[in-house]
Amino acid sequence: MKTPFYGHERQYHNMKKEIDAAIASVLDSGQYVLGPQVKKFEEELAQYFGCKIALGLNSGTDALWLPLMALEIGAGDEVITTSNTFFATVEAIWIAGAKVVFADSRRDTNNIDPSLIEARITPKTKALMPVHLYGQPAEMDRIWAIAKKHNLAVIEDNAQSIDSRGKDFKLMDGSDAMGTSFIIQKNLGCFGDGGALVTNREDIFRRCEALRNHGSYKRSHHSFGFNSRLDSIHAAVLSVKLKHITEWSDRRIEVAGMYTKGLKDSGLKLPTVLPGYRHVFHLYVIETPQRDDMLKFLNDAGVDAKSHYPIAIHKQQGFPWGKDVDWNFRLTNTEANAAECMSLPMFPEIRQDEIDYTIEKCVEFCRKNKRTGD
Ligand SMILES: Cc1ncc(COP(=O)(O)O)c(C=O)c1O
């Protein structure tokens, strides 16, 4: 039996009529770039997040570095983030020209550990960029308190966790901006690449609005800029899909509950959800020291499990350390997670037999490979 990791085409077929009509309306309109569908989706997204403004962009990566640039954070500045993330988070800081500074993650949630942030602050620190990893928010209440104390900007990387919530906060309650990604595999995905930033700050919005379109504002170019426009077709699709996000997140949480129940005696390290948090399970990540063997076993059995992310960013060849490479630099928790993490198939349209089969194969591997002393 085959269990896929994603179910993009199932989702499309479930809502084909709505999606096809939305795409046809863009084609009929003749306005394909920054058209009315983009404006409409931006308004809906801002309202959804309870923020003043949303700006459609062509990727989640751009939604992180454009606000840094808008805040004039660049060469000579430092931005603190986590190494337990997708590469794009640090690329965004690097593209803006600032130095990437890491604080280690928590061993349980794998999100940045707020208690380790202050030790990394220097007079050059200008911003914090926490990531809401796998679907669970970082502890933003603690992070906002640190930012306030040290007068730092906060830009949230929310590429993976739309529709999540903290215990006593919602995303963006105390941040300057937040970037999100709509690449197809995300919880809210378009049929290609897309992203958006949301903010309550008019200055960040105005600057990013110009930067996304060659520095232009009301037909005159105020600065150099870039092409980071969200296409109207993607915006129209996203407007349709946004209406379903809560129902899809609820289903992800339900699937996660089944995995957790089925694997509770397996000896695997299962996801930790902080009390009161809404973890929307972009990824259901389990951990085992036998990760590579287990991944092969599952893949051979037709379960398309994957690993997010098997090499921590500070250990990646492509990480731009510059001349002062410190290869002894350690982020113990991030590295432990990288060595052991594995993601099970997770998407709202996954079928019951696929969930059962995935659990059965995980349990089978654990039984056959029970280590002495476990
Ligand atoms: C945590 C994180 N940050 C940033 C990004 C970048 O988003 P995009 O691929 O849309 O540029 C992604 C996903 O790809 C991500 O998972």
PDBQT file of the ligand as one rigid body, heavy atoms in Angstrom, charges set to zero:
ROOT
HETATM    1  C1  LIG A 401      10.098  28.108   8.004  1.00  0.00    +0.000 C 
HETATM    2  C2  LIG A 401      10.089  28.603   6.585  1.00  0.00    +0.000 A 
HETATM    3  N1  LIG A 401      10.486  29.859   6.328  1.00  0.00    +0.000 NA
HETATM    4  C3  LIG A 401      10.481  30.370   5.095  1.00  0.00    +0.000 A 
HETATM    5  C4  LIG A 401      10.059  29.620   4.014  1.00  0.00    +0.000 A 
HETATM    6  C5  LIG A 401      10.150  30.221   2.656  1.00  0.00    +0.000 C 
HETATM    7  O1  LIG A 401       8.965  30.236   1.953  1.00  0.00    +0.000 OA
HETATM    8  P1  LIG A 401       9.005  30.221   0.345  1.00  0.00    +0.000 P 
HETATM    9  O2  LIG A 401       9.426  28.868  -0.090  1.00  0.00    +0.000 OA
HETATM   10  O3  LIG A 401       7.599  30.563  -0.028  1.00  0.00    +0.000 OA
HETATM   11  O4  LIG A 401       9.961  31.276  -0.072  1.00  0.00    +0.000 OA
HETATM   12  C6  LIG A 401       9.618  28.292   4.228  1.00  0.00    +0.000 A 
HETATM   13  C7  LIG A 401       9.105  27.400   3.168  1.00  0.00    +0.000 C 
HETATM   14  O5  LIG A 401       9.431  27.155   2.117  1.00  0.00    +0.000 OA
HETATM   15  C8  LIG A 401       9.642  27.776   5.551  1.00  0.00    +0.000 A 
HETATM   16  O6  LIG A 401       9.238  26.520   5.805  1.00  0.00    +0.000 OA
ENDROOT
TORSDOF 0
